[in-house]
Amino acid sequence: MSKEFFKPHPIRYKNSFSFKIRLVFDQQLFTIYRFLKKNLTSLKHGNLLDIGCGYMPYKHLLNKNIKYYGLDIRESKKFGFDGTNHSQDPFYFTYDGKKFPFSNNSFDSALCVEVLEHAEEPLLLIKEMSRILKKNSFLFLTAPWSARVHHEPFDFYRFTPYTLKKFFTSNNFTVISISPRGNEFSVIYNKLLVLFIVYFERLVTPLFFIYFLLIPLIALLLTIFFILMQLSSLFGYKSSQSDPLGFNCIFKKN
Protein backbone atom coordinates (compact mmCIF):
# COMPACT_ATOMS: atom_id res chain seq x y z
CA MET A 1 0.00 0.00 0.00
CA SER A 2 1.26 3.48 -0.84
CA LYS A 3 2.35 5.78 1.93
CA GLU A 4 -0.38 8.10 3.16
CA PHE A 5 0.47 11.51 1.71
CA PHE A 6 -1.16 13.43 4.54
CA LYS A 7 -2.91 12.19 7.63
CA PRO A 8 -6.03 13.75 9.13
CA HIS A 9 -5.13 16.34 11.73
CA PRO A 10 -6.36 15.33 15.20
CA ILE A 11 -9.39 17.34 16.31
CA ARG A 12 -8.64 19.54 19.29
CA TYR A 13 -11.30 21.84 20.63
CA LYS A 14 -10.07 25.24 21.58
CA ASN A 15 -12.31 28.23 22.00
CA SER A 16 -10.17 30.04 19.50
CA PHE A 17 -10.11 31.59 16.08
CA SER A 18 -8.22 28.64 14.59
CA PHE A 19 -10.90 26.11 15.54
CA LYS A 20 -13.64 28.30 14.06
CA ILE A 21 -11.64 28.69 10.85
CA ARG A 22 -11.30 24.94 10.57
CA LEU A 23 -15.06 24.57 10.87
CA VAL A 24 -15.46 26.88 7.87
CA PHE A 25 -13.12 24.97 5.57
CA ASP A 26 -13.34 21.39 6.90
CA GLN A 27 -16.79 20.22 5.86
CA GLN A 28 -16.40 16.76 7.36
CA LEU A 29 -15.79 18.36 10.74
CA PHE A 30 -18.43 21.07 10.29
CA THR A 31 -21.26 18.65 9.45
CA ILE A 32 -20.29 16.37 12.33
CA TYR A 33 -19.94 19.23 14.80
CA ARG A 34 -23.32 20.71 13.85
CA PHE A 35 -24.99 17.31 14.37
CA LEU A 36 -23.34 16.76 17.74
CA LYS A 37 -23.99 20.27 18.99
CA LYS A 38 -27.68 19.87 18.26
CA ASN A 39 -27.99 16.52 20.02
CA LEU A 40 -25.42 16.42 22.80
CA THR A 41 -26.57 19.70 24.31
CA SER A 42 -30.02 18.14 24.80
CA LEU A 43 -28.66 15.53 27.22
CA LYS A 44 -29.39 16.56 30.81
CA HIS A 45 -27.85 13.93 33.09
CA GLY A 46 -26.14 10.55 33.38
CA ASN A 47 -22.89 8.97 32.25
CA LEU A 48 -21.66 9.30 28.66
CA LEU A 49 -18.92 7.21 27.06
CA ASP A 50 -16.95 8.75 24.18
CA ILE A 51 -15.69 5.75 22.18
CA GLY A 52 -12.50 6.65 20.35
CA CYS A 53 -12.33 9.97 22.17
CA GLY A 54 -8.93 11.20 20.94
CA TYR A 55 -8.39 14.71 22.30
CA MET A 56 -12.00 14.85 23.57
CA PRO A 57 -13.03 17.71 21.24
CA TYR A 58 -16.77 17.35 21.89
CA LYS A 59 -16.69 17.17 25.68
CA HIS A 60 -17.44 20.90 25.98
CA LEU A 61 -20.84 20.40 24.31
CA LEU A 62 -22.14 18.42 27.26
CA ASN A 63 -24.26 19.72 30.10
CA LYS A 64 -22.27 20.10 33.34
CA ASN A 65 -24.45 17.39 34.91
CA ILE A 66 -23.23 14.79 32.39
CA LYS A 67 -20.37 12.62 33.65
CA TYR A 68 -17.98 12.17 30.73
CA TYR A 69 -15.79 9.10 30.15
CA GLY A 70 -13.24 8.83 27.34
CA LEU A 71 -12.13 5.54 25.78
CA ASP A 72 -9.36 4.77 23.27
CA ILE A 73 -7.42 1.78 22.08
CA ARG A 74 -4.00 1.41 23.64
CA GLU A 75 -2.31 1.94 20.26
CA SER A 76 -3.91 5.36 19.80
CA LYS A 77 -0.59 6.87 18.70
CA LYS A 78 -1.12 5.12 15.35
CA PHE A 79 -3.97 7.57 14.81
CA GLY A 80 -1.93 10.65 15.70
CA PHE A 81 -3.15 10.82 19.29
CA ASP A 82 -0.85 10.87 22.29
CA GLY A 83 -2.81 9.32 25.13
CA THR A 84 -0.30 10.52 27.72
CA ASN A 85 -2.13 13.86 27.63
CA HIS A 86 -4.95 12.18 29.58
CA SER A 87 -2.86 9.80 31.66
CA GLN A 88 -3.85 11.59 34.88
CA ASP A 89 -7.55 11.82 34.01
CA PRO A 90 -9.48 9.31 36.17
CA PHE A 91 -12.24 9.17 33.57
CA TYR A 92 -9.97 8.29 30.64
CA PHE A 93 -9.60 4.60 29.79
CA THR A 94 -7.78 2.48 27.22
CA TYR A 95 -8.54 -1.03 26.03
CA ASP A 96 -7.21 -3.78 23.76
CA GLY A 97 -9.65 -3.20 20.89
CA LYS A 98 -11.79 -6.16 21.92
CA LYS A 99 -13.67 -5.68 25.19
CA PHE A 100 -14.48 -2.38 26.88
CA PRO A 101 -13.25 -2.15 30.50
CA PHE A 102 -16.77 -1.54 31.83
CA SER A 103 -19.54 -3.73 33.19
CA ASN A 104 -22.88 -4.32 31.49
CA ASN A 105 -25.42 -1.49 31.46
CA SER A 106 -22.94 1.11 32.74
CA PHE A 107 -23.79 4.14 30.59
CA ASP A 108 -26.78 6.34 29.90
CA SER A 109 -25.48 7.45 26.47
CA ALA A 110 -22.52 7.02 24.16
CA LEU A 111 -20.69 8.87 21.41
CA CYS A 112 -18.71 7.31 18.56
CA VAL A 113 -17.33 9.73 15.95
CA GLU A 114 -15.63 8.44 12.77
CA VAL A 115 -14.40 5.29 14.50
CA LEU A 116 -16.44 2.38 13.13
CA GLU A 117 -14.56 2.29 9.81
CA HIS A 118 -11.30 1.70 11.71
CA ALA A 119 -12.54 -1.41 13.53
CA GLU A 120 -11.34 -4.65 11.96
CA GLU A 121 -14.37 -6.32 13.53
CA PRO A 122 -17.13 -3.68 13.49
CA LEU A 123 -19.78 -6.10 14.74
CA LEU A 124 -17.68 -6.82 17.80
CA LEU A 125 -17.41 -3.08 18.48
CA ILE A 126 -21.18 -2.66 18.08
CA LYS A 127 -21.83 -5.57 20.44
CA GLU A 128 -19.66 -3.88 23.06
CA MET A 129 -21.59 -0.64 22.61
CA SER A 130 -24.81 -2.55 23.16
CA ARG A 131 -23.43 -4.36 26.19
CA ILE A 132 -22.35 -1.29 28.16
CA LEU A 133 -25.40 0.85 27.38
CA LYS A 134 -28.49 0.87 29.55
CA LYS A 135 -31.96 0.22 28.19
CA ASN A 136 -33.46 3.24 26.40
CA SER A 137 -30.10 5.01 26.23
CA PHE A 138 -28.91 6.78 23.09
CA LEU A 139 -25.88 6.27 20.89
CA PHE A 140 -24.73 9.14 18.65
CA LEU A 141 -22.53 7.82 15.86
CA THR A 142 -20.99 9.22 12.69
CA ALA A 143 -19.41 7.31 9.83
CA PRO A 144 -17.74 8.61 6.65
CA TRP A 145 -18.81 7.76 3.12
CA SER A 146 -17.17 10.04 0.58
CA ALA A 147 -13.80 10.10 2.28
CA ARG A 148 -10.30 9.19 1.21
CA VAL A 149 -8.50 6.26 2.75
CA HIS A 150 -7.02 7.60 5.95
CA HIS A 151 -4.90 6.43 8.85
CA GLU A 152 -3.45 3.73 6.62
CA PRO A 153 -3.45 0.79 7.03
CA PHE A 154 -6.18 1.03 9.67
CA ASP A 155 -9.08 2.09 7.44
CA PHE A 156 -11.19 -0.97 6.70
CA TYR A 157 -14.80 -0.12 5.77
CA ARG A 158 -17.42 2.27 4.40
CA PHE A 159 -20.99 1.63 5.53
CA THR A 160 -24.22 2.23 3.60
CA PRO A 161 -27.34 3.20 5.59
CA TYR A 162 -28.64 -0.32 4.97
CA THR A 163 -25.57 -1.91 6.54
CA LEU A 164 -25.71 0.44 9.51
CA LYS A 165 -29.37 -0.40 10.05
CA LYS A 166 -28.72 -4.14 9.75
CA PHE A 167 -25.71 -4.16 12.07
CA PHE A 168 -27.31 -2.09 14.82
CA THR A 169 -30.81 -3.56 14.78
CA SER A 170 -29.27 -7.03 14.99
CA ASN A 171 -27.49 -5.91 18.16
CA ASN A 172 -30.44 -4.70 20.18
CA PHE A 173 -30.71 -1.13 18.87
CA THR A 174 -33.59 0.78 17.32
CA VAL A 175 -32.78 3.21 14.53
CA ILE A 176 -33.93 6.73 15.40
CA SER A 177 -32.26 8.32 12.39
CA ILE A 178 -29.54 7.72 9.81
CA SER A 179 -29.04 11.03 8.05
CA PRO A 180 -26.63 11.83 5.21
CA ARG A 181 -24.52 14.91 5.78
CA GLY A 182 -23.51 17.45 3.17
CA ASN A 183 -24.61 17.63 -0.47
CA GLU A 184 -22.94 17.32 -3.86
CA PHE A 185 -21.34 20.75 -3.53
CA SER A 186 -19.68 19.88 -0.23
CA VAL A 187 -18.55 16.51 -1.58
CA ILE A 188 -16.98 18.05 -4.70
CA TYR A 189 -15.41 20.82 -2.61
CA ASN A 190 -13.94 18.21 -0.27
CA LYS A 191 -12.43 16.27 -3.20
CA LEU A 192 -11.00 19.43 -4.73
CA LEU A 193 -9.43 20.40 -1.40
CA VAL A 194 -7.65 17.04 -1.21
CA LEU A 195 -6.56 17.40 -4.86
CA PHE A 196 -5.23 20.89 -4.17
CA ILE A 197 -3.12 19.61 -1.28
CA VAL A 198 -1.87 16.66 -3.36
CA TYR A 199 -0.78 18.96 -6.19
CA PHE A 200 1.09 21.23 -3.83
CA GLU A 201 3.03 18.23 -2.55
CA ARG A 202 3.87 17.18 -6.10
CA LEU A 203 5.57 20.48 -6.88
CA VAL A 204 8.78 18.82 -5.77
CA THR A 205 8.54 16.10 -8.46
CA PRO A 206 10.27 16.24 -11.89
CA LEU A 207 6.93 17.19 -13.51
CA PHE A 208 6.45 20.09 -11.11
CA PHE A 209 5.79 22.56 -13.95
CA ILE A 210 2.66 20.62 -15.03
CA TYR A 211 1.29 20.65 -11.50
CA PHE A 212 2.23 24.31 -11.15
CA LEU A 213 0.12 25.16 -14.21
CA LEU A 214 -2.87 23.19 -12.92
CA ILE A 215 -2.91 24.62 -9.40
CA PRO A 216 -4.59 27.93 -10.43
CA LEU A 217 -7.37 26.00 -12.18
CA ILE A 218 -7.94 23.76 -9.16
CA ALA A 219 -7.86 26.80 -6.86
CA LEU A 220 -10.52 28.51 -9.02
CA LEU A 221 -12.78 25.46 -8.96
CA LEU A 222 -12.20 25.11 -5.22
CA THR A 223 -13.31 28.70 -4.68
CA ILE A 224 -16.41 28.26 -6.86
CA PHE A 225 -17.54 25.12 -5.04
CA PHE A 226 -16.74 26.64 -1.66
CA ILE A 227 -19.16 29.47 -2.47
CA LEU A 228 -21.80 27.06 -3.83
CA MET A 229 -21.40 24.88 -0.73
CA GLN A 230 -21.85 27.82 1.64
CA LEU A 231 -24.87 29.15 -0.27
CA SER A 232 -26.51 25.73 -0.41
CA SER A 233 -26.01 25.33 3.35
CA LEU A 234 -27.36 28.83 4.01
CA PHE A 235 -30.54 28.18 2.03
CA GLY A 236 -31.00 24.62 3.29
CA TYR A 237 -30.46 22.91 -0.07
CA LYS A 238 -30.27 19.13 0.06
CA SER A 239 -29.23 16.90 -2.82
CA SER A 240 -30.33 13.34 -3.59
CA GLN A 241 -27.94 12.30 -0.79
CA SER A 242 -26.83 9.13 -2.59
CA ASP A 243 -23.17 10.14 -2.27
CA PRO A 244 -22.84 12.28 0.87
CA LEU A 245 -19.81 13.11 2.97
CA GLY A 246 -20.98 10.59 5.54
CA PHE A 247 -23.82 9.62 7.85
CA ASN A 248 -24.97 10.98 11.21
CA CYS A 249 -26.82 8.35 13.22
CA ILE A 250 -28.88 8.15 16.37
CA PHE A 251 -29.64 4.71 17.80
CA LYS A 252 -31.62 3.75 20.89
CA LYS A 253 -30.74 0.73 23.00
CA ASN A 254 -33.68 -1.66 23.39
Contacts in CASP RR format, 6 or more apart in sequence:
PFRMAT RR
TARGET T0000
AUTHOR 0000-0000-0000
METHOD contacts of the structure
MODEL  1
MSKEFFKPHPIRYKNSFSFKIRLVFDQQLFTIYRFLKKNLTSLKHGNLLD
IGCGYMPYKHLLNKNIKYYGLDIRESKKFGFDGTNHSQDPFYFTYDGKKF
PFSNNSFDSALCVEVLEHAEEPLLLIKEMSRILKKNSFLFLTAPWSARVH
HEPFDFYRFTPYTLKKFFTSNNFTVISISPRGNEFSVIYNKLLVLFIVYF
ERLVTPLFFIYFLLIPLIALLLTIFFILMQLSSLFGYKSSQSDPLGFNCI
FKKN
1 152 0 8 1.000
1 153 0 8 1.000
3 152 0 8 1.000
4 149 0 8 1.000
4 150 0 8 1.000
4 151 0 8 1.000
4 152 0 8 1.000
5 197 0 8 1.000
5 198 0 8 1.000
5 201 0 8 1.000
6 197 0 8 1.000
6 201 0 8 1.000
7 80 0 8 1.000
7 150 0 8 1.000
7 151 0 8 1.000
8 150 0 8 1.000
8 151 0 8 1.000
10 54 0 8 1.000
10 55 0 8 1.000
10 79 0 8 1.000
10 80 0 8 1.000
10 81 0 8 1.000
11 29 0 8 1.000
11 54 0 8 1.000
11 55 0 8 1.000
11 57 0 8 1.000
12 19 0 8 1.000
12 55 0 8 1.000
12 57 0 8 1.000
13 19 0 8 1.000
13 55 0 8 1.000
13 56 0 8 1.000
13 57 0 8 1.000
13 58 0 8 1.000
13 59 0 8 1.000
13 60 0 8 1.000
15 60 0 8 1.000
22 29 0 8 1.000
23 29 0 8 1.000
23 30 0 8 1.000
23 33 0 8 1.000
24 30 0 8 1.000
25 193 0 8 1.000
25 226 0 8 1.000
27 182 0 8 1.000
27 186 0 8 1.000
27 189 0 8 1.000
27 190 0 8 1.000
27 229 0 8 1.000
27 245 0 8 1.000
28 114 0 8 1.000
28 144 0 8 1.000
28 147 0 8 1.000
28 190 0 8 1.000
28 245 0 8 1.000
28 246 0 8 1.000
31 181 0 8 1.000
31 182 0 8 1.000
31 186 0 8 1.000
31 245 0 8 1.000
31 246 0 8 1.000
31 248 0 8 1.000
32 113 0 8 1.000
32 114 0 8 1.000
32 142 0 8 1.000
32 181 0 8 1.000
32 248 0 8 1.000
33 58 0 8 1.000
35 140 0 8 1.000
35 142 0 8 1.000
35 179 0 8 1.000
35 181 0 8 1.000
35 248 0 8 1.000
36 58 0 8 1.000
36 61 0 8 1.000
36 111 0 8 1.000
36 113 0 8 1.000
36 140 0 8 1.000
36 142 0 8 1.000
37 61 0 8 1.000
39 140 0 8 1.000
39 250 0 8 1.000
40 58 0 8 1.000
40 61 0 8 1.000
40 62 0 8 1.000
40 111 0 8 1.000
40 140 0 8 1.000
41 61 0 8 1.000
41 62 0 8 1.000
41 63 0 8 1.000
43 62 0 8 1.000
43 63 0 8 1.000
43 66 0 8 1.000
43 109 0 8 1.000
43 138 0 8 1.000
44 63 0 8 1.000
44 65 0 8 1.000
44 66 0 8 1.000
45 63 0 8 1.000
45 65 0 8 1.000
45 66 0 8 1.000
45 108 0 8 1.000
46 65 0 8 1.000
46 66 0 8 1.000
46 67 0 8 1.000
46 108 0 8 1.000
46 109 0 8 1.000
47 66 0 8 1.000
47 67 0 8 1.000
47 69 0 8 1.000
47 106 0 8 1.000
47 107 0 8 1.000
47 108 0 8 1.000
47 109 0 8 1.000
48 62 0 8 1.000
48 66 0 8 1.000
48 67 0 8 1.000
48 68 0 8 1.000
48 69 0 8 1.000
48 107 0 8 1.000
48 108 0 8 1.000
48 109 0 8 1.000
48 110 0 8 1.000
48 111 0 8 1.000
49 69 0 8 1.000
49 70 0 8 1.000
49 71 0 8 1.000
49 100 0 8 1.000
49 102 0 8 1.000
49 106 0 8 1.000
49 107 0 8 1.000
49 109 0 8 1.000
49 110 0 8 1.000
49 111 0 8 1.000
49 132 0 8 1.000
50 56 0 8 1.000
50 58 0 8 1.000
50 59 0 8 1.000
50 68 0 8 1.000
50 69 0 8 1.000
50 70 0 8 1.000
50 71 0 8 1.000
50 110 0 8 1.000
50 111 0 8 1.000
50 112 0 8 1.000
50 113 0 8 1.000
51 70 0 8 1.000
51 71 0 8 1.000
51 110 0 8 1.000
51 111 0 8 1.000
51 112 0 8 1.000
51 115 0 8 1.000
51 125 0 8 1.000
51 129 0 8 1.000
52 70 0 8 1.000
52 71 0 8 1.000
52 72 0 8 1.000
52 73 0 8 1.000
52 76 0 8 1.000
52 112 0 8 1.000
52 113 0 8 1.000
52 115 0 8 1.000
53 70 0 8 1.000
53 71 0 8 1.000
53 72 0 8 1.000
53 92 0 8 1.000
54 72 0 8 1.000
54 76 0 8 1.000
54 79 0 8 1.000
54 81 0 8 1.000
54 83 0 8 1.000
55 81 0 8 1.000
55 85 0 8 1.000
56 68 0 8 1.000
56 70 0 8 1.000
56 86 0 8 1.000
58 111 0 8 1.000
58 113 0 8 1.000
59 68 0 8 1.000
62 68 0 8 1.000
66 109 0 8 1.000
67 91 0 8 1.000
68 91 0 8 1.000
69 91 0 8 1.000
69 92 0 8 1.000
69 93 0 8 1.000
69 107 0 8 1.000
70 86 0 8 1.000
70 91 0 8 1.000
70 92 0 8 1.000
70 93 0 8 1.000
71 92 0 8 1.000
71 93 0 8 1.000
71 94 0 8 1.000
71 95 0 8 1.000
71 100 0 8 1.000
71 101 0 8 1.000
72 81 0 8 1.000
72 83 0 8 1.000
72 92 0 8 1.000
72 93 0 8 1.000
72 94 0 8 1.000
72 95 0 8 1.000
73 94 0 8 1.000
73 95 0 8 1.000
73 96 0 8 1.000
73 97 0 8 1.000
74 94 0 8 1.000
74 95 0 8 1.000
74 96 0 8 1.000
74 97 0 8 1.000
76 82 0 8 1.000
76 83 0 8 1.000
76 94 0 8 1.000
77 83 0 8 1.000
78 151 0 8 1.000
78 154 0 8 1.000
79 118 0 8 1.000
79 151 0 8 1.000
79 154 0 8 1.000
83 92 0 8 1.000
83 94 0 8 1.000
86 92 0 8 1.000
93 101 0 8 1.000
93 102 0 8 1.000
95 101 0 8 1.000
97 119 0 8 1.000
97 125 0 8 1.000
98 124 0 8 1.000
99 128 0 8 1.000
100 128 0 8 1.000
100 131 0 8 1.000
100 132 0 8 1.000
102 132 0 8 1.000
103 132 0 8 1.000
104 131 0 8 1.000
104 132 0 8 1.000
105 132 0 8 1.000
105 133 0 8 1.000
105 134 0 8 1.000
105 135 0 8 1.000
106 132 0 8 1.000
106 133 0 8 1.000
106 134 0 8 1.000
107 132 0 8 1.000
107 133 0 8 1.000
107 134 0 8 1.000
107 137 0 8 1.000
108 133 0 8 1.000
108 134 0 8 1.000
108 137 0 8 1.000
109 133 0 8 1.000
109 137 0 8 1.000
109 138 0 8 1.000
109 139 0 8 1.000
109 140 0 8 1.000
110 129 0 8 1.000
110 132 0 8 1.000
110 133 0 8 1.000
110 137 0 8 1.000
110 138 0 8 1.000
110 139 0 8 1.000
110 140 0 8 1.000
111 139 0 8 1.000
111 140 0 8 1.000
111 141 0 8 1.000
112 129 0 8 1.000
112 139 0 8 1.000
112 140 0 8 1.000
112 141 0 8 1.000
112 142 0 8 1.000
113 141 0 8 1.000
113 142 0 8 1.000
114 142 0 8 1.000
114 143 0 8 1.000
114 144 0 8 1.000
115 125 0 8 1.000
116 122 0 8 1.000
116 125 0 8 1.000
116 126 0 8 1.000
116 141 0 8 1.000
116 143 0 8 1.000
116 157 0 8 1.000
116 159 0 8 1.000
117 143 0 8 1.000
117 144 0 8 1.000
117 155 0 8 1.000
117 156 0 8 1.000
117 157 0 8 1.000
117 158 0 8 1.000
117 159 0 8 1.000
118 151 0 8 1.000
118 154 0 8 1.000
118 155 0 8 1.000
118 156 0 8 1.000
119 125 0 8 1.000
119 156 0 8 1.000
119 157 0 8 1.000
120 156 0 8 1.000
122 156 0 8 1.000
122 157 0 8 1.000
122 159 0 8 1.000
122 167 0 8 1.000
123 167 0 8 1.000
123 171 0 8 1.000
126 167 0 8 1.000
126 168 0 8 1.000
126 171 0 8 1.000
127 171 0 8 1.000
129 139 0 8 1.000
129 171 0 8 1.000
130 171 0 8 1.000
130 172 0 8 1.000
130 173 0 8 1.000
130 253 0 8 1.000
133 139 0 8 1.000
133 253 0 8 1.000
134 253 0 8 1.000
135 253 0 8 1.000
135 254 0 8 1.000
136 252 0 8 1.000
136 253 0 8 1.000
137 252 0 8 1.000
137 253 0 8 1.000
138 176 0 8 1.000
138 250 0 8 1.000
138 251 0 8 1.000
138 252 0 8 1.000
138 253 0 8 1.000
139 173 0 8 1.000
139 249 0 8 1.000
139 250 0 8 1.000
139 251 0 8 1.000
139 252 0 8 1.000
139 253 0 8 1.000
140 248 0 8 1.000
140 249 0 8 1.000
140 250 0 8 1.000
141 248 0 8 1.000
141 249 0 8 1.000
141 250 0 8 1.000
141 251 0 8 1.000
142 181 0 8 1.000
142 246 0 8 1.000
142 247 0 8 1.000
142 248 0 8 1.000
142 249 0 8 1.000
143 158 0 8 1.000
143 159 0 8 1.000
143 164 0 8 1.000
143 246 0 8 1.000
143 247 0 8 1.000
143 249 0 8 1.000
144 158 0 8 1.000
144 245 0 8 1.000
144 246 0 8 1.000
145 158 0 8 1.000
145 159 0 8 1.000
145 180 0 8 1.000
145 243 0 8 1.000
145 244 0 8 1.000
145 245 0 8 1.000
145 246 0 8 1.000
145 247 0 8 1.000
146 187 0 8 1.000
146 190 0 8 1.000
146 191 0 8 1.000
146 243 0 8 1.000
146 244 0 8 1.000
146 245 0 8 1.000
146 246 0 8 1.000
147 158 0 8 1.000
147 245 0 8 1.000
147 246 0 8 1.000
148 194 0 8 1.000
149 155 0 8 1.000
159 167 0 8 1.000
159 247 0 8 1.000
161 178 0 8 1.000
161 180 0 8 1.000
161 247 0 8 1.000
164 175 0 8 1.000
164 178 0 8 1.000
164 247 0 8 1.000
164 249 0 8 1.000
165 175 0 8 1.000
165 178 0 8 1.000
168 175 0 8 1.000
168 249 0 8 1.000
168 251 0 8 1.000
169 175 0 8 1.000
172 253 0 8 1.000
172 254 0 8 1.000
173 251 0 8 1.000
173 252 0 8 1.000
173 253 0 8 1.000
173 254 0 8 1.000
174 251 0 8 1.000
174 252 0 8 1.000
174 253 0 8 1.000
174 254 0 8 1.000
175 249 0 8 1.000
175 250 0 8 1.000
175 251 0 8 1.000
176 250 0 8 1.000
176 251 0 8 1.000
176 252 0 8 1.000
177 248 0 8 1.000
177 249 0 8 1.000
177 250 0 8 1.000
178 247 0 8 1.000
178 248 0 8 1.000
178 249 0 8 1.000
179 247 0 8 1.000
179 248 0 8 1.000
179 249 0 8 1.000
180 241 0 8 1.000
180 244 0 8 1.000
180 245 0 8 1.000
180 246 0 8 1.000
180 247 0 8 1.000
180 248 0 8 1.000
181 244 0 8 1.000
181 245 0 8 1.000
181 246 0 8 1.000
181 247 0 8 1.000
181 248 0 8 1.000
182 233 0 8 1.000
182 238 0 8 1.000
182 239 0 8 1.000
182 241 0 8 1.000
182 244 0 8 1.000
182 245 0 8 1.000
182 246 0 8 1.000
183 229 0 8 1.000
183 232 0 8 1.000
183 237 0 8 1.000
183 238 0 8 1.000
183 239 0 8 1.000
183 241 0 8 1.000
183 244 0 8 1.000
184 239 0 8 1.000
184 240 0 8 1.000
184 243 0 8 1.000
185 225 0 8 1.000
185 228 0 8 1.000
185 229 0 8 1.000
185 232 0 8 1.000
185 239 0 8 1.000
186 229 0 8 1.000
186 232 0 8 1.000
186 233 0 8 1.000
186 245 0 8 1.000
187 243 0 8 1.000
187 244 0 8 1.000
187 245 0 8 1.000
188 225 0 8 1.000
189 222 0 8 1.000
189 225 0 8 1.000
189 226 0 8 1.000
189 228 0 8 1.000
189 229 0 8 1.000
190 245 0 8 1.000
192 218 0 8 1.000
192 221 0 8 1.000
192 222 0 8 1.000
192 225 0 8 1.000
193 222 0 8 1.000
195 218 0 8 1.000
196 215 0 8 1.000
196 218 0 8 1.000
196 219 0 8 1.000
196 222 0 8 1.000
199 211 0 8 1.000
199 214 0 8 1.000
199 215 0 8 1.000
199 218 0 8 1.000
200 215 0 8 1.000
202 208 0 8 1.000
202 211 0 8 1.000
203 211 0 8 1.000
203 212 0 8 1.000
205 211 0 8 1.000
231 237 0 8 1.000
END
